Amino acid sequence: MKNIELVTLKRLKDTTLYEAVEEGIYRELNDKGLTPYRMIISYVIETGDADDEHPLKDMMDEYGIYGVQYICKSGANALVELGGSLEALRRTKYVLGKRIRSEAHQEDGNTRMRLVIE
């Protein structure tokens, strides 16, 4: 996945439902749980990715965030709403503008996947 960017949808500007915390991060006012923070990103799925969701899942594991909603996928473009703690989403902003891929490597005789950020 590449060309990762923040996206602000119209619904995030509804101040009865969301509070803007900082650029690209919003607090969902009706979520009383421990992780009410949201961030929406768009990205391009690279041609040849056998499992186009693998880099996204690896990124979520790496930064301790989760997918709230897959908003749309049109061709090679995707839009996803991410949730997590405020600090986790702030750390996730590191990937903006970067390329992310999953790479196989050997560990203890087993093939495992690891996240590569370029």
JOTARA-V373187 format. One line per field, one symbol per residue. ss: DSSP state (H for helix, E for strand, C for the rest). Layout:
ss=???
//
This chain:
ss=CEEEEECCCHHHHCCCCEEEEECCEEEECCCCCCCCEEEEEEEECCCCCCCCCHHHHHHHHHHCCEEEEEEEEECCEEEEEEEECHHHHHHHHHHCCCCEEEEEEEECCEEEEEEEEC
//
